[in-house]
Amino acid sequence: MATERARRERPNPASLSNGERDRIGLELHDGVAQVLAGVALLVSSVVARLPPNTEPLRAELARVQELLTQSIGSCRALAHAVTPSVRGPRHGVESPRISNAAEPLSSKRPP
């Protein structure tokens, strides 16, 4: 449900400037997705401290964790769609920032 809405509301990357794409992508990836991940960890902590015989509450919290996981995935997918620079080599696109920073180091040869 949230994933489908995110797909429909996804901005067209071609209509954004590079700076806008970077800002939006990084805010989604490093901002919103990280906050959601923090909330998911808090929910896990609460579940771990629940007393025995709280299965109905555990089931509800498990559903909350599922929704958080889906939301995190949606944020990351949207961030990657908007800004290739938040993708790493494991996603098939190397970050130009990392490549540019590593270039001087790769040209140095040991003595």
C-alpha atoms as one frame of an Amber mdcrd trajectory, in Angstrom:
protein
   0.000   0.000   0.000   2.657   2.543   1.023   4.997   1.247  -1.666   2.396
   1.756  -4.395   1.674   5.303  -3.211   5.403   6.082  -3.141   5.705   4.846
  -6.741   2.836   7.071  -7.887   4.160  10.120  -6.033   7.761   9.587  -7.120
   9.153  12.791  -8.594  10.448  12.633 -12.134  14.243  12.770 -11.681  14.673
  14.337 -15.125  12.701  17.411 -14.044  14.941  18.098 -11.024  18.351  19.744
 -10.972  21.303  17.639  -9.821  21.451  19.567  -6.560  17.751  19.040  -5.877
  18.032  15.325  -6.668  21.013  14.952  -4.358  19.317  16.854  -1.551  16.059
  14.896  -1.812  17.778  11.535  -2.203  20.120  12.073   0.720  17.333  13.398
   2.955  15.240  10.327   2.217  18.127   7.903   2.638  20.034   9.502   5.505
  17.109  11.278   7.155  13.698   9.659   6.897  14.903   6.071   6.421  17.268
   6.378   9.402  14.514   7.739  11.667  12.273   4.849  10.649  15.105   2.398
  11.350  15.505   3.946  14.805  11.806   3.515  15.502  12.029  -0.121  14.378
  14.865  -0.681  16.867  12.795   0.886  19.645   9.889  -1.422  18.824  12.258
  -4.412  18.957  13.478  -3.251  22.351   9.923  -2.992  23.660   9.090  -6.473
  22.358  12.173  -7.911  24.080  11.047  -6.488  27.428   7.433  -7.635  27.237
   6.375 -10.021  29.960   5.192 -13.537  29.093   1.574 -14.045  28.009   1.425
 -10.898  25.878   0.924 -12.599  22.519  -1.789 -10.213  21.246   0.485  -7.227
  21.906   3.483  -9.030  20.404   1.455  -9.720  17.250   0.482  -6.049  16.934
   4.074  -4.930  17.416   5.244  -7.475  14.828   2.838  -5.841  12.361   4.264
  -2.412  13.279   7.760  -3.752  12.558   6.611  -5.099   9.183   5.156  -1.713
   8.234   8.335   0.051   9.330  10.442  -2.337   7.259   8.255  -1.700   4.199
   8.459   2.065   4.748  12.241   1.948   5.066  12.430  -0.010   1.819  10.169
   2.511   0.081  12.296   5.442   1.267  15.494   3.794   0.113  14.013   2.813
  -3.253  12.785   6.349  -3.803  16.142   7.796  -2.760  17.941   5.491  -5.195
  15.524   6.350  -7.990  15.971  10.084  -7.481  19.712  10.160  -6.817  22.110
   7.597  -8.245  24.824   9.025  -5.958  23.222   7.373  -2.906  23.645   3.991
  -4.585  26.763   2.051  -3.931  28.651  -0.412  -6.107  26.462  -3.241  -4.790
  23.520  -1.587  -6.583  25.397  -1.451  -9.865  26.163   2.268  -9.721  29.310
   3.595  -8.142  28.992   6.876  -6.298  30.704   9.649  -8.276  31.697  11.329
  -5.008  33.552   8.250  -3.814  35.130   7.663  -7.223  36.361  11.255  -7.398
  37.752  11.128  -3.872  39.491   7.793  -4.446  41.036   8.716  -7.792  44.124
  10.509  -6.382  44.751   7.603  -4.026  44.519   4.981  -6.754  47.105   6.734
  -8.899  49.763   6.630  -6.147  52.143   3.718  -6.312  53.970   2.388  -3.263
  57.741   3.184  -3.204
